[in-house]
Amino acid sequence: MKDKKLFRYRKIITLIMMAGGCYLCLRYTQECADGIKKGILFCMEVLVPSLYAFMALSAAVIRSGIAVSITRPFGRITRFLFRLPPSGLAVILLSILGGYPVGARCAAMLFEQGNISRSDAQKVANIAICAGPGFLINYVGSALLGNRQSGVILLCAEITGVLLTGVIIGRTMRSAPLPHPRFLSGSQSHHLLIDSVTDASRATFHMCGMVVICTAMITVIEKISPDERITDIASAVIEITEGCHRLCGRYPLYMIAFFIGFGGISVHLQAYAGMGDLPINKGLFFLYRIIQGIITAAAAYSYLMIFPVDQGVFNSTNAQLTIAKSATLAGSGALVLSSLCFIGSIHRRGGAS
């Protein structure tokens, strides 16, 4: 009986939200169109050039079985810190290097391949949600704040937030080991390139769709909001890229760090889409993102005490969201090359031992 009532209430709430969305689309048609254009432009000039290559690479690392092989020497560390099998560490590292959309999809792929249990995959998907160095150093640090040191501090704070949140998740979420993990054979990797590109294309499409719709929402909120500060905070809660563009130069760095650790609703939806058939408790996922945001903010505040940044970088900026500064094909290529070198060096160490 309670389930029927809950289902009915959900339908009513969904209907009200849909009706409200239709009204806003009709009432603010031009604002919605402008937001969609802005979101599409951002996806074409920033997200796809900076993330697509790495997403294809990360999919290849998981599909080829390299992730399982190269992380075996770190099994004890991974189990001690996160209560995870060694392959979970590869997903966390790929997420730190690649950015928000990578970790959840890699966790789901490991589960689909049978190399990790359902509960461990859920745990990894809750941990591996973070911004990458390209976004934090090049875009937020250099392009928005005009200071790469600020981007480096945000990156260090974000990594601290991921690791400490991972330790908390590892000790609060129950997990059961996979009794008989299934490893990929050589015949299963014949179409590695095709499968990896297909998976990266699907994930990129989902990511861009979420960014476009959230950007349209922010444009409408900006139109109806009585206070600019409400728009700033709502932007950061909904879509982190637009949020950083509004927050940088007007709010303290540790406040920006909180929203980067939180990720934003758009990132959460991208993660849900990347998980596919992997079920996850969305309430817990949201709670862990808040915890990660708090830890990231505290870490940024602490690092600023040790490595103070000139307060002049916090001058208000009205610069438009231009993307040539934030991400380029050359930068993406450098990120992919460094990732390959990183994987190769670990692989050689593992083979030598």
Protein Blocks (a to p, Z undefined) as FASTA:
>chain_A
ZZmmmmmmmmmmmmmmmmmmmmmmmmmmmlmmmmmmmmmmmmmmmmmmmmmmmmmmmmmm
mmnommmmmmmmmmmmmmmmnopafklmmmmmmmmmnomklmmmmmmmmmmnopacfklm
mmmmmmmgccdfklmmmmmmmmmnopaklmmmmmmmmmmmmmmmmmmmmmmpccdddfba
cdddfklmmmmmmmmmmmmmmmmmmmmmmmmmmmmmmmmmmmmpmbfklmmmmmmmmmmm
lmmmmmgopacfklmmmmmmnnpaklmmmmmmmnmmaccdfklmmmmmmmmmmmmmmmmm
mmmmmmccdfklmpccfbdcdfklmocfklmmmmmmmmmmmmmmmmmmmmmZZ
